[in-house]
Amino acid sequence: MSRELKVAYANVESFPYFLHRSDAIPTHPGVSVEIIQMVCKELGIKVIFSRQPGKRVLRSLETQLIDGAFLFSFKKERAQSAAYPSLNGEVNTAFKMDTISYHFYALRNHGVTWDGQQLKGANMVGVNLGYAVTANIKKMNIAVVEVRSTVESLNILLNERVPVVAAQEYPFERNWGAHKGLIEKLSPAIRTKDYFFIFNQPFYKANQEFAEQFWQKVKDVSQREYPRLIKKYLSL
């Protein structure tokens, strides 16, 4: 294969994975971008990044304008045009790039508990408008108070307008700052989903050995660097 890899990702922010709503690659681009930069450097590959709207990224992959893309969850229909790391015909989560998790956050010593099945001590939950976890909460027959941002979610918790909020862990923890000691993160996660680096199918078929090597390197670099990178971006 060419020693050059054309890679695209979304032009919106998804903290801490990629930062800023922009077509440009910022100085501090995000955890996932830095991992791909390190992977390509260690494999001796030049990476050419582009940022596009999410649907266009997938369209560019399908039409082979790019070789690979991130971060995408597994969908059967998407796998028609995109190659995922696989094992025995199933997506191999050992080679995921990231896992996005939603947790409940409550004020300490306010009697809210969560065992993975039942949320006790709360009759309503604050959650960002459009978050996928809203569906999980509604199935628990608990009222949902929707807010427009993570900062607003933090504020309604601190002001005791709700006893608990459900949030993506890293964006929420990025904003809790001096209030961290007042807030308890409840485990286990309410919802988790794995996300992957994907190749277009023709590229994968022509470069299968390289693709497998690339996914292995993603795993190795992630295991080595992820804690440091998360700490870096949470402290920016």
C-alpha positions in Angstrom: 0.0 0.0 0.0 1.0 3.7 -0.2 2.8 5.0 2.8 0.1 7.6 3.1 -3.3 7.2 4.8 -6.3 9.5 4.1 -8.4 9.7 7.3 -11.5 11.7 8.1 -13.4 12.6 11.3 -16.3 14.8 12.2 -16.0 18.6 12.1 -17.9 19.0 15.4 -16.6 18.7 18.9 -16.9 15.4 20.8 -14.8 16.0 24.0 -12.3 14.6 24.6 -12.1 12.6 21.4 -11.9 15.5 19.0 -12.0 19.2 19.8 -13.6 22.3 18.3 -16.3 22.8 15.8 -14.1 23.4 12.8 -12.7 22.0 9.6 -9.2 22.7 10.9 -7.0 20.4 13.1 -6.3 22.3 16.3 -3.0 22.3 18.3 -4.7 20.1 20.9 -6.8 18.0 18.5 -8.3 15.4 21.0 -7.5 12.0 22.4 -8.6 10.0 19.4 -6.7 12.2 16.9 -3.5 12.0 18.9 -3.8 8.2 19.1 -4.1 8.0 15.3 -1.2 10.4 14.9 1.0 8.2 17.1 -0.2 5.0 15.4 0.7 6.3 12.0 4.1 7.6 13.2 5.0 4.3 14.8 3.9 2.5 11.6 5.9 4.9 9.4 2.8 6.1 7.7 2.0 9.7 6.7 -1.6 10.6 7.8 -3.6 13.2 6.0 -6.6 14.3 8.1 -9.7 16.0 6.9 -12.8 17.0 8.9 -16.2 16.8 7.5 -19.9 16.6 8.6 -20.4 13.1 10.0 -22.6 11.8 7.2 -20.1 13.1 4.6 -17.3 11.2 6.4 -19.3 8.0 5.8 -20.1 9.0 2.2 -16.4 9.8 1.6 -15.5 6.3 3.0 -18.1 4.6 0.8 -16.9 6.4 -2.4 -13.2 5.7 -1.5 -12.3 9.4 -1.2 -10.7 8.5 2.1 -9.1 5.2 3.3 -10.3 5.3 6.9 -12.4 7.1 9.5 -13.2 7.4 13.2 -15.1 7.3 15.6 -18.0 5.0 14.6 -20.0 2.4 16.4 -20.9 -0.9 14.8 -23.9 -1.0 12.6 -24.7 -3.9 10.3 -25.8 -1.7 7.4 -22.6 0.4 7.8 -20.5 -2.7 7.6 -21.6 -3.2 4.0 -19.2 -0.4 3.0 -16.9 -0.2 6.1 -14.5 -2.8 7.5 -14.4 -3.2 11.2 -11.9 -5.3 13.2 -13.6 -8.7 13.5 -13.4 -12.1 15.1 -15.4 -15.1 14.0 -17.7 -12.9 11.9 -18.5 -10.5 14.8 -17.0 -7.1 15.5 -14.0 -7.5 17.8 -14.4 -5.1 20.7 -10.8 -5.8 21.8 -9.7 -3.4 19.0 -12.1 -0.6 19.8 -10.7 3.0 19.8 -13.0 4.4 22.5 -16.0 3.6 24.8 -18.4 6.4 25.4 -20.1 5.9 28.8 -23.0 7.6 30.5 -23.1 7.8 34.3 -25.4 9.1 37.0 -24.0 11.9 39.1 -25.6 12.9 42.4 -24.7 15.2 45.3 -22.8 13.3 48.0 -24.7 12.2 51.0 -28.1 12.8 49.4 -29.2 9.2 49.5 -29.3 8.5 45.8 -28.2 5.0 44.9 -27.8 3.0 41.6 -27.2 -0.7 41.3 -27.3 -1.0 37.6 -31.0 -1.9 37.6 -32.7 0.5 40.0 -32.2 4.2 40.7 -33.3 4.9 44.3 -33.7 8.2 46.1 -34.6 10.2 42.9 -37.8 10.9 41.2 -36.4 12.9 38.4 -33.1 13.0 36.4 -31.5 15.9 34.5 -30.1 15.0 31.1 -28.7 16.9 28.0 -31.2 17.3 25.2 -30.6 14.7 22.5 -28.5 12.3 24.7 -29.1 8.7 23.8 -29.3 7.7 27.5 -32.7 9.5 27.8 -34.4 6.4 26.4 -32.8 4.2 29.1 -34.0 6.5 31.9 -37.6 6.7 30.5 -37.7 2.9 30.6 -37.2 3.2 34.4 -40.4 5.3 34.6 -38.4 8.3 36.0 -39.2 11.8 34.9 -36.6 13.5 32.7 -35.6 17.2 32.9 -33.9 18.1 29.7 -31.2 20.8 29.6 -29.2 22.4 26.7 -25.7 21.8 27.9 -23.4 20.0 30.3 -22.8 23.2 32.2 -26.6 23.6 32.7 -26.8 19.9 33.8 -24.1 20.6 36.4 -25.9 23.8 37.6 -29.3 22.2 38.1 -27.6 19.4 40.2 -25.6 21.9 42.4 -28.8 24.0 42.8 -30.7 20.9 43.8 -33.3 21.4 41.1 -32.8 17.7 40.4 -31.4 15.0 42.8 -29.3 13.4 40.0 -28.1 13.9 36.4 -27.2 11.5 33.7 -24.2 12.6 31.6 -21.4 11.5 29.4 -18.6 11.1 31.9 -15.7 13.1 30.3 -17.6 16.2 29.2 -19.3 16.3 32.7 -16.1 15.8 34.6 -14.4 18.4 32.5 -16.8 21.0 33.9 -17.2 20.0 37.5 -14.0 21.8 38.5 -14.0 23.0 42.2 -17.3 21.2 42.7 -15.9 17.8 42.2 -15.8 17.0 45.9 -19.5 17.7 46.2 -20.5 15.2 43.5 -20.6 11.4 43.5 -20.2 9.4 40.3 -22.5 6.4 40.6 -21.4 3.0 39.1 -21.9 1.0 37.0 -22.4 3.1 33.8 -26.0 3.5 32.7 -25.0 2.9 29.0 -21.8 2.2 27.2 -21.0 2.0 23.5 -17.8 1.0 21.7 -16.4 3.1 18.8 -13.9 2.0 16.2 -11.5 3.1 13.4 -13.0 1.8 10.1 -11.6 1.3 6.6 -13.4 1.4 3.3 -14.0 -2.2 2.2 -11.9 -2.1 -1.1 -9.0 -0.6 0.9 -9.3 -3.3 3.5 -9.5 -6.1 1.0 -6.4 -4.8 -0.8 -4.5 -4.2 2.4 -5.8 -6.7 4.9 -2.5 -7.4 6.6 -1.8 -3.6 7.0 -5.3 -3.0 8.4 -5.0 -5.8 11.0 -1.6 -4.4 11.9 -3.1 -0.9 12.2 -5.9 -2.1 14.5 -3.4 -3.9 16.7 -1.3 -0.7 16.9 -4.4 1.3 17.9 -5.0 -1.2 20.7 -1.3 -1.0 21.8 -1.1 2.8 21.7 -4.5 3.2 23.4 -3.5 0.9 26.3 -0.2 2.8 26.7 -1.3 6.4 26.2 -5.0 6.7 27.1 -4.7 7.5 30.8 -2.2 10.2 30.1 -4.2 11.7 27.3 -7.5 11.7 29.3 -5.7 13.5 32.2 -4.2 16.0 29.7 -7.5 17.0 28.2 -9.5 17.1 31.4 -6.9 19.6 32.7 -6.9 21.9 29.6 
